[in-house]
C-alpha cells in the first residue's frame, strides 16, 4: 500500500470494445501513459489498444495470448489475459519479480485451492483468475449469491498469496454502527470513548503484513467508505481519538452479494471506492450454473462428514446422484452441504439412496422406473428432469409460471419444455 511496498505488477481491465475500465499505477508507468487515466472520467473515454501498446500481433487470437512472455521497454514480462463476455483483464508481471514471489510460497500456499471442486469450465476459469489475482497487492473484490463460497475463496486467495503465513482478520460490515466498524478496523486511543481506559489496535494494525476481509462491503456506510478510500490509497490511518498517523502493509479483500455497480448508479455506493475495489474482481457462479461439479462436491462433503465421525464413507448411489443433479439448489453449495450433512446424520447403512435425501419444495419422489442400463449419468439426469417438469406443468401450465416456480429464467424453461415436448 505504501510506496515502499509498491507492486510492479501492471493490471488493466477493458471492455470487449476496448474501453478502459480500470488501470493501476504500475500499468501507467510500464506503458508510459498519462496519470490522468487514473481519473474515472478520463478512463471511461480512453480506447485501450493493447495489441499496439504491448507490441502484439493483431492476427493472434486472445485465447492464444492467455499466458505468454512479452517484451516491453526491452524488458521481459509475463502476460496473462482473462476474458469473459463483459471484460478483459490483463495482468503483466516482470519475469524476475514473478520468480521471486513464486519461490517465497510454501507447500501450504500451493494447496490453498484444493478445497474447490472444479470440473466445470466456469469454475476452472475462476480458479485460474483467482490464483493470478491472489499474487497481487491490490484490493480483491469477490461477489456472488448467498451460499456460493465467497468466504472460502477469500481464504484460499489469502493462503495462496505470499501473505499466506500471515494473519487474515475478518469483519462483517452488515448492520454494524459506524462507531463499531471504525473502532474494529482502525482502533482507538485511550479515552476515545466513555469507559475506554486503554488504547486498542484495530484490525488493520493487527493484520500488518497480512490481509483484512470486509464481508458485506455493500452495506458499509458512506462515512466509512470515505475513510476506507484513504486507507486503500496509501495504507495510512489514525486511531479514533488519536492524532498520530499509522502506516501498515495490509491487503484488503472485500465480499459482496450485491451488484456494486448497480448500487453506484442508485447513489448507494461511492463511485470512487467502487473503481478502487473493482481492479481484481472475482464472481462465483451459482451451483446450478456449474452442475458438472455437483457430484464431486457431494463426495467431498460425504467424505468430510465421515472423517469427522470416524466412520466409513457411504456410497452415493446413481439414483441419488440423479436426484442431486435434477434439483435447482437455490441455496447453492451451502444448501448442498447442509442437505448431505442432514442425510448422513440420519443414515443407517453403507449407501445414500434417493430415498434417504430430503429436498425442500420437491413434491415428488425420484423415480427410475425406466430402464437405466446403458444410460450415462447425464441421460439419467435428463430423464428425471423431464419427470419433474411434466409433474409441475400440471400446476404451472405456462413457461412463465413454471420459471418463477423453479427459480430459473423463462427462456431456460421454454427451451426445456420444447426439448421434452411438454405442453404441446
PEQUI-V264583 format. One record per backbone hydrogen bond with DSSP energy under -1.0 kcal/mol. NH is the residue of the N-H (numbers start at 1). CO is the residue of the C=O. If there is no record, write none. Layout:
BEGIN
NH,CO  NH,CO
END
This chain:
BEGIN
5,2  6,3  10,92  12,90  13,22  14,88  15,19  18,15  20,46  21,13  22,13  24,11  28,24  29,25  30,26  31,27  33,28  37,34  38,35  39,36  43,39  44,40  46,43  48,18  50,48  53,49  54,50  56,51  60,57  68,79  70,77  72,75  75,72  77,70  78,93  79,68  80,91  81,66  82,89  84,87  88,14  89,82  90,12  91,80  92,10  93,78  95,76  98,94  99,95  100,96  101,97  102,98  103,99  110,106  111,107  112,109  114,111  116,113  124,120  125,121  126,122  127,123  128,124  129,125  130,126  131,127  132,128  133,129  134,130  136,133  140,252  141,280  142,254  143,282  144,256  148,145  153,149  154,150  155,151  156,152  157,153  158,154  159,155  160,156  161,157  164,161  166,163  169,211  171,213  173,215  176,173  181,177  182,178  183,179  184,180  185,181  186,182  187,183  188,200  189,240  191,196  192,189  196,193  197,195  200,188  203,184  204,185  206,202  207,203  208,205  209,249  210,207  211,167  212,251  213,169  214,253  215,171  216,255  217,255  219,216  220,217  225,221  226,222  227,223  228,224  229,225  230,226  231,227  232,228  233,229  234,230  235,231  237,246  240,187  242,239  246,237  248,235  251,210  253,212  254,140  255,214  256,142  260,258  263,259  264,260  265,261  266,262  267,264  268,263  274,270  275,271  277,273  278,274  282,141  284,143  289,286  290,287  293,290  294,291  297,293  298,294  299,295  300,296  301,297  302,298  303,299  304,300  305,301  306,302  307,303  308,304  309,305  311,306  315,350  317,352  321,317  322,318  323,319  324,320  325,321  326,322  332,329  334,147  335,331  336,332  337,333  338,334  339,335  340,336  341,337  342,338  343,339  344,340  345,341  352,315  356,353  375,372  380,376  381,377  382,378  383,379  384,380  385,381  386,382  387,383  388,384  389,385  390,386  391,387  392,388  393,389  395,392  396,392  398,396  402,398  403,399  404,400  405,401  406,402  407,403  408,403  413,409  414,410  415,411  416,412  417,413  418,414  419,415  420,416  422,417
END
